[in-house]
Amino acid sequence: MIDRLFILRETVHPSPYDSSIVHIDIDNSSIKKLSYYFPRRLHADLFDATRRMGFSAMLYDIIFAQRLNTVDDTLLLESVKMYGNGYFPVAFELKDRHIPAKMEPEEIRYLDSTAWKLECTDTSSFYYSGATLLTWPDLANVSRGVGYISVAADPDGVFRRVPLVVRYKNNLYPSMVFRMVCNLLNVPPEHISIDGGTSLTLRKATARDGSLRDIVIPIDDQGNMIINWIGPWERMKHISFVTLLEAATDQDEVDAFAEQYQGSLAFVGDVSTGISDIGPIPFEQSFPLVGLHANTLNTILTENFLHQLPFRYFAMIAVALAILMIFFSYRFSSIVYTVSSVLLLVVFISTGFLLFIYGNTIISLLFPSLAIVLSTSSVLTYRYITEEKEKEQLRARFESYFPPAVVKQMLENPDSLMTKPQSREITIMFSDIKSFTTHSSKMTPEEISAALSEYFEAMTSIVFKYEGTVDKFIGDGLMVFYGAPETQDDHALRCVNAAIEMQKKCRELRVKWESEGRFPLQIRIGINTGTVIVGDLGSERRKEYTVIGSDVNLAQRLESNAPVGGILISDSTYQKIQGTVRTASHEPIVVKGLSTATVVHEVIIE
């Protein structure tokens, strides 16, 4: 994720590039014209050419480990000495502990004489120098300085940081780039101080703008500076090795190059096809590692250092994110929680991106982002499982009272149906088993339970068939209504048709029960249509979806006055079903609580 930040930054806010840094590439065209194993005198020619063109320093990413040809080697030594500002590498094997390397006495003397004694604290985690491959001592002695070019990749194999100094015996040894930087900024070793794991300070440095100030380079526990990569290989200036040599034969070309490259700091490296000195960086998978040293130099010269957010701040961010996630999970619904989490993730990543671009600060994006994603997924999964369990419990409860279609709507959008109490016209039905108390006195509790279960199962199935609502079971009685919670324009007709079918079903059950030696089942049914109060009623601790009103009482009175095996309906119900259901006239009845007789009708069951 950090590598992606480098790539994004390149498109919106490119990192500054010190244009004095130039690559002199031994590329394919150079190999084609000069052959792969061209003589060292051509390197001598390069030093002569760059001296005439005004290059300030030459840093070689090629190790000349031994003499090869006396004439060519002598020419190279003379050219490097005359140039006076050439730097050559040593290859250290970076180790976590001290392992003495086998070297020639002359090599040991040179490294001992060029090691630095620095003012430092807590360098115990810095790398040790292991096995060594050194530029041959004669060449090293005429150079401006020798430093190591060894680097260690991050655990995923990508090069993102470079150690500026490593431990050598009881002293510290600088990298080739760092040695050159200190010379360029006029900082002697005694003006360098190291606070292990925090910073490396160049005191009283002559900065590129000419000012005299301290330059503080952030480093990690191993002495690594994070490389502030400026872009892919093509982002920096490049000159072909052979092109520069050819230009050196023409004074006009030399003058033109001098005008363009006066004061340049050149890195010389082999970048031809098939080289092994390549590796992955944030921008590329196969990047010539001579460019790593150039990017290191650019980071220091531009003072465009990257800072890794200390763990204590990272921990504070993690805690803040955790608190926000907990807050969201307790306060918001699943949809709002998901949206809030996504927004939080976007804000966090955007903040990390902006801090990287404009604040040169690296914060760990991966783990907090994964934490947000995983916690959101976990909470949503938990809620889903919990809500599904609750839905199943509600479903089991509701299916005892409402038809399946209504239960489905209530579970999908409970607020749309189960609302505050309201006035509505509905049709209410009461039914009761004739002489059940008498019959039950001769039955065991198990027989009573079995009989009622079979009876109510059959009755509720019919009620639900016509999409009615079972309000409650009252002993052996049943209270049902139609027209709520789902609005039904034909609620009276539904209720009467259900009553007819219930009576027919009871006749079937009576034959079955009598054949089994049980009591003869007969029921009465009373039906009334009127405006009542329907909704959630009860206390704060326990509410029930039910209906209340005088028309409910009237339906119950009609049931108690209905003929056994018959259905008695009120005149208000009759007005809604006449012409559709056959009825017979019935003498008005006097209902308790009413001073006048009530007009009723009896439904004919065919």
N, C-alpha and C positions, 0 to 999 in steps of 0.2 A: 504493500500500500504506500509505503514511503517512496518507493521507486516511481509509482504513478504520480506522486506529487512533483517529482523532478520533471517528468514529461509534461504535466499540465502547466507547470510554471514556465516552461520553455515557450509555450504558445501565448501566454497572457502577460508574463512579466519576466523576460529573460534575465539571467544573472549577468552582472557586469563582467566584461572580459578585458584584461590588460593586454592591449594590442601589441605590446613589445614582446610578448611570448610567441615564438615561432617554432614550427617543426621543420627540420631538415630531414626529409624522408628518403631512406634507401628503399625506393619502391621498385615496382616491376620494370619500369622504364630504365631505371638506373642499373638494375641487374642485367637487363637485355643489352645495354650498351657497354657495360664495364665487366660483365661476367660476375658470377656469384662470389667467387673468391678473388676479388680484385686486390691489388697490392696496397700495403699500408701507406705508401707514398701518396696515394690519392687522399687519404685522411690528412696527411701533412699539407697537401694542396688546399684542402677545405679550410684548415686553420689559417693558411696564408690569405685565402680569398675573403673569408669573413673578417679578418683583421683589416684588410684593405677597405671592406665595405662598412666598417664601423660597428660590427656586432659587439655588444658589451660582454657577453659571456657565452661559453659553449658547454653544454652539459651532455655527456655521452651516456647513452643507455646500452653501450656495448663494452664488454670487459675484454681488455687486451691482457690476457693472463700471463703471457710469456713472450720472449723475443722470437721472431720468425726469420727475418732477413736483416742482416747488419746494415746494409745501405738504407733500406726503407725505414727501419726502426730508428736509425740516426736522423733521417729527415724528419720523422714524426716528432722525435724528442726536441729537435731544434725549433720546429714550427710551434709546438706547444709552449716551449720556453719563451719564444719571442712573443707569442700571443699574450701570455701572462694571465689569462683568465679562463683556463680550461678546467673542467671538473670531470672526474672519472669515478666509476662505481666500484663498490665492493659488494659481494653477495654474502649476506649473513643468513644462516639458517636460524630463524627465530624460534627460541625455546622458552618454555616456562620456568626452566631451572638451568643453573650454570653447568655446562658440559665443555670442558677444555677442548679447543680445536687444535688439530695438528697443522702447524704452519712452519714455514722456513724462518730461521732467526731474523733474517732481514725484514720479512713481512711483519713479524711480531714487533720489531723495533719501530717500524714505521707506524703501525697502528697505535702502539703505546705513545709515540710522540705526538700523534694527532688526535688522541682521545681528549675529551673535555672534562674538567672538574667543575661541576656546576653547583650552585646553591639550590638545594632541593630538599623536599620533605616527602616522605611516604612514596617511594618509587619501588616498593617491594613487589608490586604486580607488573612492573614493566617487563618487556621481553629481554631475554638474555641472548647474546650473540653466540651462535653455535658454529658449525662448520663454515669455513670461509673460503671464498674465491676472490682474490685481490688482484687489482691491476698491477702489472709487474713494477717492482719498486722504482726502477729508473724513471719510468713514465709518471708514476705517482709523485716522485720528488720534484719534477718540473711542473706539475700541475698546480692550480690554485688551491685545490683541495680534493680529497677523496671522501666519499660518504656511501653508505649502503643504499641499495635500491630495493631491498626486500620488503615485501608487504604480505599481510595475511588476509585472506578472504573472510567474510562473515560466514556463519555456520551454513548458510544456504549456497555458498560458493560465489557470491557476488562481492565485488570489491567496492567498499563504501568508505573505508577509513584507512589511514596510514599512520604508522608510528613515526614521530619526528626524532626521537632519540631512543636508543636501546642501551641496556647495561653491558658494558665491556669491562671485564675484571672488576676493579673497584671504582671505575669511572663510567661516564656515559659517552656514547658515540652517536654523532648526528647522521641523519640521512643526507644524501648528496644534495637534495633540494634545500634542506634546512641549513646546511653549511653555506651554500651559496646565498640564501636569503640573508643570513646574519652578516655575511661580507657585504652584500649589496646595501643593507640598512645600517652598516657601520656599528654592529652590535658585537662586541667581543664576548667570549664565554663568561667573563666575570660579570657581565651585565644581564645574564640570563638566570632566571629563577623559576623553579618548578614547584608547584603545589600539586602533588600526585592526585590524580582523579578529578582535578578541577581545572587547572590552567597552567600554561607555560607563558611567562612574561618576558618580553624583550624590552628592557629598560633603556630609555634615552635613545630610542631608534630614530634614525633619520628617515621619516616616512617618504613615500613617493611624491607627496605634494611639497616636500622640502621642510616640513615642520618636524620639530624634535619632541617626541612623546613616547609613552609606553604603549606597546602593542601587546594585548592580552589574547592569547590563543587558547580556546577551550579544548581540553583533552579529557579522555576517560581514564579509568584506572590503569590501563596498560600503556598510557602515553599516546594513544591514538587521537589524531585530529580527524573529524568527519570531513570528507572531501565535498566541497560544494560544487558538484559537477555542473558545468556550464552548458552541456549539450552533447550531441553526437560528435564523432570524429571530425566531421566536416566543419564544425563550428569554429575551430581554431585556424590560424594561418598555417599554410603548408608550402614548402618549396622542395622540389625534387633535388636530390643530391647531385645528380648529373647535370641538371639545369644550372645549378649554382656554379659548378666547376666549369661548364661551358661559358657562362657569363664572365668568369674571371679572366678569360683569354682576350677580352675586348674591354679597353679602358672605359669606353662610353657605357657599356653594360655595367661595369663596376660602379661608375658614378650614378647610374640610374638605380642600381640596387642599394647603394649607400644612401641615396635620398629617401628610399622607402624603408630601409631596415636599420638606419642609424640608431644605435642604442638598444638593439634587439637582444633578447635572451633566447638562445637557440637550443632546442633539444634534438640530438641526433640519434636516430634509431632505425632499426631494420623493420620495415612494415610490408615487406614483399609477401606474396602469396606463399603459404606453407610455413610461416614462422610459428614457433611455439609460444612466444611471449605475448599471448593474447588471453583475454578473460572477459567474463561478463561484468558489466556495470549497469546502473539503472537505465541507461539509454540503449545499450547494445549488448548482444550476447557474445560477439567476438570483437572486442575492442583492443587495439594495440596498447599494451600497458605502458609504453613510453608516454602515452597521453595521460596516464594516471599521475605521473610526476609533474607534467605540465599543469594539470588541473590543481594539484597540490600547491604549486607555485602561484597560480592565479588566485587561489583562495586566500593565501597569506598576503600577497601584494595588494589585492583589492580590499583586504580586511573584511571580507564578506563571509564571516565565520558562521557556522551552524551550531546551534546549542541544543543539546539533548535535554529535555525537561527532566529535572531531578525527580527521583522516585517519590519524595514527600509530596510534591505538587501533583504528580500523577495519581498518588493515592487519594489526595483531596478531590481530584476530578472524579475518580472512580466512586468515592463515597457520595459525592453530589449527584452523580448519575443514578446511583442506587436509591438515594432518597427520592429523587424525582420519579423513578420507575415505581417505587412503592406507593408514592402519592397518587400517581396515575391509576394504579391498579385498584386502589381503594375508593377513589372518587369518581371514576368514569366507567361508562358502559364499555362493552367489548369493542364496539366500533370506534367510539371516541378514544378509548385507550390505544387501539391500534394506530389510529391517525396521529395521536399525540406521540407515540413511540417512534413512528416513522419521521415525524417532524423533529423530534429530539435527535434522532440518528442523523438526519440531514444537517441540523444545526451544528452538531458535534463535529461531523466530518468537514463541514464548511468552515467552522472555526479553526480546525486543525490545518486546513488548506490555507486560510488567510494568515494564520500564524507562521506557517512555513514560508509563504511568499513574501509577506511584508515584515515579519518579525524574525525570520531566520531561526525559528524555533521548531524543533521536531518533537511532536508528542505521539505516543503510541496510539494509532488509530484502530489497529486490528482488534485487540482484546476488548476494549470498551465497546466497539461496534458489535463484536460477536456477543458480548454480554447483553447488549440491548436487544439484539435479534433473538438470542436464546431465551432471555427472560420473558420477552414478549410472547414468543412461541409457547413457552412453558405455562405462562399465565393463561393464555388463550386456550391451550389444551386442557388445563385444569378446569377453566370455566366451562369449556365445552362438555367435558365429562360430568362436571357437577350439574350443569344446566340440563344435560340429557337425563341424569338421574332424577332431577327435580321434575322434569317434564314427564318422565315415566310415572313418577308418583302422582303428579297432577292428572295425568291421563287416566291412571287407574281410578283416581277419585272422581274425576269429571265424568268418566264413562258410565258411572253409576247413576248419573243424573241427566246427562245430555247425550244426544245422538252423536255418532262418530264425526259427522261433517261439522257439527258445531264445536266439538272438542278440538278438531284440527284448527279451526279458525281461532279459537281461544288460545291455543298454544302458540300459534304463529303471531298473533297480535292481541294479547289479552286485554290491553287497554281499550280496544275498540268495542268490546262486548261487555266486560265486567266493569261497569261504570258506577258512578254515584246513583243513588235511588232516583227514579223518575216515574212520572205518571204515564201509564200506557194502557190501551185497551187490549185485553187478552181473554182467552177462554180457559176456565179452570174446571178440572174434573176431580171428583172424589169417588173412590170405590171402597167397598167394605165386604168382607166375607160374612155371610149370614150364619149366625150362631157359632162363630168360631170359638168364643170363650167356652161355650158348653162342650164343644167337641174336644178342645185342647185339654180340658180337665181329665179326659180319659186317655191322654197320650203322654208318652215320655218326652223329655226335653229334646232328645235326638229326633224323635218322630215329628215334633212341632217344627224344629229347625229345618228338617228335610222337606216337609210339606210347604212351609213358607218360601224356602229357597226355590223350589220348583215352580211355585205359583208366581212369585215376583219375577223370576227369570223370564217366564212366558209373557207376563204383562209388560215388563219394561222393554222387551224385544219389540212388542207391538207399538208401544209408545214411541220408541226410537225410529221405528219404520216410518212413522208419520212426522218425524222430526220434532217431537215434543220434549219437554223438560220434566224430569222427575224431581219434584220439590222435596218430598220426604216420604218415608215409610212410617206410618203411625200404627204400631202394633200389626194388625192384619190389614190395616187400611193403607190406601195409596193416594197421594196428592200429586196431580200432574197439571201442567198448564202449557198452552200453546200461544205463540206470538211473541215470545221473549226467551232468551236474549236476542235471537235472530228474528227480525221483523217478518211476519207472515200475514199477507192480506187475507188468506183463507183459513185463519187459525181456528174458527168455529167449525168449519167443515172437517178439517183435519182431526179435531178433537172428537167429533161425533163419529166419524168413520173408525177412529181408533177404538172408541167405546164399543161400537158394534162388533168389531173383530175380537175385542177382549171377551165379550159375552160368548161369542161363538167358540173361542178357545177354551173358556171355562166349561162349556158343555162337553167338549172333548175330554178335558181333564176329569170331569165328573164321572164319565163312563169308565175311564182308566182307573181312577181311584176306587170306585165301587168294586171293580173286578179284583182289585188288590186288597179289598177288605177295609178300605179307609172311608172316611166320612164323605157324603155327597157334597161336592163343592158347588156353591151358588153365591153370586155376588150381586150387589146393588151398585148402580152408578148414577151420580148426579152431576149435571153440567150447567155452568152459567157463564155468560159473557158480560164483561163490564170493565170499567176503568179502575185500575188498582195502582198501588205503589209497588214497583219492582226494582230490585237492585241488591247491592250488598248491604245487609242490615245486621245489626248486632252491636257488640261492644268493640273496643279497640283490640282486645285480646282475642276475641273470637267473633268472626262475621260469617254470615251465610247468605248465599244468593237465594232469595225467596220473594214471595208476594204477600201483601197485606191489604186489607180493605173490606168493606161491607159485602162486596160482591164475592169475596172469597168465602165469607161466612154463609152467604146464600147458597153457593155451590155445595157446601157441606150439609146444609139443611135439606137440599134437594136429594142428596144421596140417602139420608136417613128416611125420607118419605118415598123413595123410589120402590117400585115393586121388585120382589125377589126375581133375579134373572132379567131385570129390565133396566131401561135407561130413562131418566127423567131430566128434561132440559127446561131452562127458563125461556120466557117469551123473547128475551133479547137474543138468545142463541137461535131460537126458532126463526126469527126475522132474517138471520144471515144464512140459513140453510134451506128455507122453504123452497119447494120445487126441486130440490136436489136429493133430499133424504125423506123417505116416507115417515110420517108421524101420525099419531092419533090424538084426539082431544082428551083432555084429562081435567077432572074437577080441580078448580083452584085450591090451593092449600094455604093454611095459615102457618106462617113461619115465625118462630120465636124472635122477638125483637121488632116485628113489623105489625102495625095495627090493622092493615088491610090484607085481604087474601091475595096471594101471588098466582098469576096466570102461569101455568106450566103445560108442557106437552110431553107425550111419551113417544119415544122412537120405536118404530116397528122393526123388529129383527126377523129377517126372512131366513 
